[in-house]
Amino acid sequence: MNTIVRRQRVRRALLALSFALFPLTIYYFSPVVVLAGASMGIITGSMLVFGGQFLSGLVVGRAWCGWLCPAGGLGELLMGAVDRPARGGRWNLIKWGIWLPWVTLIALLAIRAGGLPRLDPLYMTEGGLPLSDISGYIVYLAVVSLVAILALSAGRRAFCHYGCWMAPFMILGRRVGRWLGLSGLYLIADPGACIDCMRCNDRCPMSLNVHAMVRHGSMADDECILCGMCADGCPRDVLSLRWGQRPRIAAPILHDDIVADTPQRGG
């Protein structure tokens, strides 16, 4: 149990540190900076970060979201104020409606600029510091406000579900990694040991119906951030994080079917 407690303490400390450093790193996650750079034919720091997130997704999926994301760190801090599940399912498609036109615009701007011949990781920063003028502070406050408003109004880490422009890079990376047969980090379950206590659902910061995933025999979910909260909170060690050859994904399960098939407490 000490190992489990230590893992979550380390994870939360990393998230808190990432959020604390957010004023210094915000432009490296900026959807606007990458657009401005593409229009000038420049590979910016944010473009390098987004590319790195896709590459990391090949083997660790959305573990970045669960362990290092500054917005995720703020989202989990705010769970102390509002700890109700965020509505998922088809609502998760909202972020794809943001991501697809944004990525398309990046590509069009780069083509119009004649490609991306220049590399400038510090583009639009003063010596690498984004908050060197008032515009940087405005951007910082806008992003923090968006994450906070969604978390407080729509539930746990709602920004990760609906508004995050970075999540699709990692989701696509994980899918490509599985298609290529790459080894990586994944969640595995032993359904026979499950006692239907539902603690995994209560602990999941992404509001996933982990219990139903266990019962259906498929632990792969685009919204899973591999934080290990479900595994570390299970009294029977039903769930665990593993590294290696990932199992084949079972037939897709519709969100509505999962909800319908999940037994209720006391039922």
C-alpha positions as CSV (number, residue, x, y, z in Angstrom):
1,M,0.0,0.0,0.0
2,N,2.9,2.3,0.7
3,T,4.1,2.0,-2.9
4,I,0.6,2.9,-4.1
5,V,0.3,5.9,-1.8
6,R,3.8,7.0,-2.9
7,R,2.9,6.7,-6.6
8,Q,-0.1,9.0,-6.3
9,R,1.8,11.5,-4.1
10,V,4.5,11.7,-6.8
11,R,1.9,12.1,-9.5
12,R,0.1,14.9,-7.7
13,A,3.4,16.6,-6.9
14,L,4.4,16.5,-10.6
15,L,1.0,18.0,-11.6
16,A,1.2,20.7,-9.0
17,L,4.7,21.6,-10.1
18,S,3.7,21.7,-13.7
19,F,0.8,24.1,-12.9
20,A,3.1,26.2,-10.8
21,L,5.5,26.6,-13.8
22,F,2.6,27.3,-16.2
23,P,3.3,31.1,-16.3
24,L,6.7,30.2,-17.7
25,T,5.6,27.4,-20.1
26,I,2.2,28.6,-21.3
27,Y,3.4,29.7,-24.8
28,Y,4.8,26.2,-25.4
29,F,1.3,24.8,-25.2
30,S,-0.3,27.7,-27.0
31,P,-2.7,27.0,-30.0
32,V,-2.2,30.7,-31.1
33,V,1.6,30.7,-31.1
34,V,1.7,27.7,-33.4
35,L,-0.7,29.4,-35.8
36,A,1.4,32.6,-35.8
37,G,4.5,30.6,-36.4
38,A,3.0,28.5,-39.2
39,S,2.0,31.8,-41.0
40,M,5.6,32.8,-41.0
41,G,7.0,29.4,-41.9
42,I,8.4,28.9,-38.4
43,I,8.5,25.7,-36.3
44,T,7.7,27.1,-32.9
45,G,8.2,25.6,-29.4
46,S,4.5,24.8,-29.2
47,M,4.7,22.9,-32.5
48,L,7.6,20.9,-31.1
49,V,5.6,20.2,-27.9
50,F,2.5,19.0,-29.8
51,G,4.7,16.8,-32.0
52,G,6.3,15.4,-28.9
53,Q,2.9,14.7,-27.4
54,F,1.9,12.7,-30.5
55,L,5.2,10.7,-30.3
56,S,4.8,10.0,-26.6
57,G,1.2,8.9,-27.3
58,L,2.6,6.0,-29.4
59,V,3.8,4.3,-26.2
60,V,2.2,6.0,-23.1
61,G,-1.1,7.2,-24.5
62,R,-2.5,10.2,-22.5
63,A,-0.1,9.6,-19.5
64,W,1.1,13.2,-20.1
65,C,-2.4,14.3,-19.1
66,G,-2.4,12.3,-15.9
67,W,1.1,13.1,-14.8
68,L,2.5,16.3,-16.2
69,C,-0.2,18.5,-17.8
70,P,-0.5,22.0,-16.1
71,A,-4.2,22.3,-17.0
72,G,-4.7,18.8,-15.6
73,G,-2.9,19.9,-12.4
74,L,-5.3,22.8,-12.0
75,G,-8.3,20.6,-12.8
76,E,-7.3,18.1,-10.0
77,L,-6.7,20.9,-7.5
78,L,-10.2,22.1,-8.2
79,M,-11.6,18.7,-7.5
80,G,-11.3,19.7,-3.9
81,A,-14.1,22.3,-4.5
82,V,-16.2,20.4,-7.1
83,D,-15.8,16.6,-7.2
84,R,-18.7,15.5,-9.4
85,P,-18.3,13.4,-12.5
86,A,-18.0,15.2,-15.8
87,R,-20.4,14.2,-18.5
88,G,-18.6,12.2,-21.1
89,G,-19.8,10.1,-24.0
90,R,-20.6,12.0,-27.1
91,W,-19.7,15.3,-25.3
92,N,-16.1,14.3,-25.6
93,L,-16.3,15.0,-29.4
94,I,-16.4,18.7,-28.7
95,K,-12.6,18.8,-28.5
96,W,-12.3,17.2,-31.9
97,G,-14.5,19.9,-33.3
98,I,-11.9,22.4,-32.0
99,W,-8.9,20.4,-32.9
100,L,-9.7,19.5,-36.5
101,P,-10.3,23.0,-38.0
102,W,-7.3,24.3,-35.9
103,V,-4.9,21.7,-37.3
104,T,-6.3,22.2,-40.8
105,L,-5.6,26.0,-40.4
106,I,-2.1,25.3,-39.3
107,A,-1.5,23.2,-42.4
108,L,-3.0,25.8,-44.7
109,L,-0.9,28.6,-43.2
110,A,2.3,26.6,-43.5
111,I,1.6,25.8,-47.1
112,R,0.8,29.4,-47.8
113,A,4.2,30.4,-46.2
114,G,6.0,27.9,-48.4
115,G,6.6,25.3,-45.8
116,L,8.3,25.4,-42.4
117,P,12.0,26.1,-43.2
118,R,12.8,27.9,-39.9
119,L,13.1,26.6,-36.4
120,D,12.6,29.0,-33.5
121,P,11.6,27.3,-30.2
122,L,11.5,30.7,-28.4
123,Y,9.2,32.4,-31.0
124,M,7.0,35.1,-29.5
125,T,8.8,35.0,-26.2
126,E,11.4,37.4,-24.6
127,G,14.3,35.2,-23.8
128,G,12.0,32.2,-23.5
129,L,9.7,33.9,-21.0
130,P,6.1,34.2,-22.2
131,L,4.9,36.7,-19.5
132,S,7.3,39.4,-20.5
133,D,4.4,41.8,-21.5
134,I,0.8,42.4,-20.7
135,S,-0.5,40.2,-23.5
136,G,1.2,37.1,-21.9
137,Y,-0.6,37.8,-18.6
138,I,-3.9,38.1,-20.5
139,V,-3.4,34.8,-22.3
140,Y,-2.4,33.1,-19.0
141,L,-5.5,34.4,-17.1
142,A,-7.8,33.4,-20.0
143,V,-6.5,29.8,-20.1
144,V,-6.6,29.4,-16.4
145,S,-10.1,30.9,-16.2
146,L,-11.4,28.5,-19.0
147,V,-10.0,25.5,-17.2
148,A,-11.4,26.7,-13.8
149,I,-14.8,27.6,-15.2
150,L,-15.2,24.2,-16.9
151,A,-14.0,22.3,-13.8
152,L,-16.3,24.1,-11.5
153,S,-19.4,24.0,-13.7
154,A,-19.1,20.7,-15.6
155,G,-17.2,18.5,-13.2
156,R,-13.9,16.7,-12.8
157,R,-11.2,17.8,-15.3
158,A,-13.9,18.9,-17.7
159,F,-11.4,20.9,-19.8
160,C,-9.6,17.6,-20.5
161,H,-12.8,16.2,-21.9
162,Y,-14.2,19.1,-23.9
163,G,-11.7,21.9,-24.5
164,C,-8.2,20.5,-24.7
165,W,-6.6,21.0,-28.1
166,M,-3.6,18.8,-27.1
167,A,-5.5,15.6,-26.1
168,P,-6.3,14.5,-29.7
169,F,-2.5,14.4,-30.5
170,M,-2.1,11.8,-27.8
171,I,-5.3,9.9,-28.6
172,L,-4.2,9.6,-32.2
173,G,-0.7,8.6,-31.1
174,R,-2.1,5.8,-28.9
175,R,-4.2,4.5,-31.7
176,V,-1.3,4.5,-34.2
177,G,0.9,2.8,-31.6
178,R,-1.6,0.0,-31.2
179,W,-2.0,-0.3,-34.9
180,L,1.8,-0.6,-35.2
181,G,1.9,-3.2,-32.4
182,L,4.2,-1.1,-30.3
183,S,4.8,-2.0,-26.6
184,G,3.7,0.6,-24.2
185,L,1.9,1.5,-21.0
186,Y,-1.6,0.2,-20.5
187,L,-4.2,-0.7,-17.9
188,I,-5.2,-4.3,-17.3
189,A,-7.9,-5.9,-15.2
190,D,-8.9,-9.2,-13.6
191,P,-12.7,-9.2,-13.9
192,G,-13.0,-12.4,-11.8
193,A,-11.6,-10.6,-8.7
194,C,-14.0,-7.7,-8.9
195,I,-16.4,-7.3,-6.0
196,D,-18.5,-4.5,-7.6
197,C,-17.5,-2.0,-4.9
198,M,-17.4,0.8,-7.6
199,R,-14.5,2.5,-5.9
200,C,-12.7,2.6,-9.2
201,N,-15.5,4.8,-10.6
202,D,-15.4,7.1,-7.5
203,R,-11.6,7.6,-7.8
204,C,-11.3,8.2,-11.6
205,P,-10.5,11.9,-12.2
206,M,-11.7,11.5,-15.8
207,S,-15.2,10.3,-14.6
208,L,-14.9,7.0,-16.6
209,N,-17.1,4.1,-15.8
210,V,-14.1,1.9,-15.0
211,H,-16.2,-0.8,-13.4
212,A,-18.1,-1.3,-16.7
213,M,-14.9,-1.4,-18.6
214,V,-13.6,-4.2,-16.3
215,R,-16.8,-6.2,-16.7
216,H,-16.8,-5.7,-20.5
217,G,-13.2,-6.8,-20.7
218,S,-11.9,-3.7,-22.5
219,M,-9.7,-1.2,-20.5
220,A,-8.9,0.9,-23.6
221,D,-10.6,4.3,-23.6
222,D,-9.6,7.5,-25.3
223,E,-10.3,9.5,-22.2
224,C,-8.1,7.3,-19.9
225,I,-5.1,9.3,-18.7
226,L,-3.3,6.3,-17.1
227,C,-3.1,8.0,-13.8
228,G,-3.4,4.7,-11.9
229,M,-6.0,6.2,-9.5
230,C,-8.5,3.3,-10.1
231,A,-5.7,0.7,-9.7
232,D,-4.3,2.3,-6.5
233,G,-7.8,2.6,-4.9
234,C,-9.0,-1.0,-5.7
235,P,-9.2,-3.1,-2.5
236,R,-8.8,-6.4,-4.4
237,D,-6.0,-5.3,-6.8
238,V,-8.3,-5.9,-9.8
239,L,-6.6,-3.2,-11.8
240,S,-2.9,-2.6,-12.6
241,L,-0.7,-0.5,-14.9
242,R,1.6,-2.6,-17.1
243,W,4.3,-2.0,-19.6
244,G,4.7,-4.3,-22.6
245,Q,2.8,-5.6,-25.5
246,R,-0.6,-4.1,-25.3
247,P,-3.6,-6.4,-25.6
248,R,-5.9,-6.1,-28.7
249,I,-8.8,-3.8,-28.2
250,A,-12.1,-5.5,-27.8
251,A,-15.1,-4.4,-29.8
252,P,-16.0,-0.8,-29.1
253,I,-18.5,-0.2,-26.4
254,L,-20.9,2.7,-26.6
255,H,-21.0,5.0,-23.6
256,D,-24.8,4.6,-23.3
257,D,-24.5,0.8,-23.2
258,I,-21.8,1.0,-20.5
259,V,-24.0,3.1,-18.3
260,A,-27.0,0.9,-18.8
261,D,-25.1,-2.3,-18.0
262,T,-23.5,-1.0,-14.8
263,P,-25.1,-2.2,-11.5
264,Q,-26.1,0.5,-9.1
265,R,-24.9,0.6,-5.5
266,G,-27.0,-1.5,-3.2
267,G,-28.6,-3.2,-6.3
